[in-house]
Amino acid sequence: GVLTVARLVLGWIPIIGLVFDWIIGILGLVLWIVLMIQAGTGKMWKLPWVGNWAERQASKAS
């Protein structure tokens, strides 16, 4: 998604791109782990920018 696009775009910038690539990669991994734990415990946790959109999409599918 968005993190992948950010990594691809910033990856083209020498040195700084490599640093951003590592930071974005680590943040993405941490976010993924946190969201998996939240889902495993059954807690509802909305992400700040996409939470409402995802909720609307899920209600349309039902």
Secondary structure, 3 states (H helix, E strand, C coil): CHHHHHHHHHCCCCCHHHHHHHHHHHHHHHHHHHHHHHHHHCCCCCCCCCHHHHHHHHHHHC
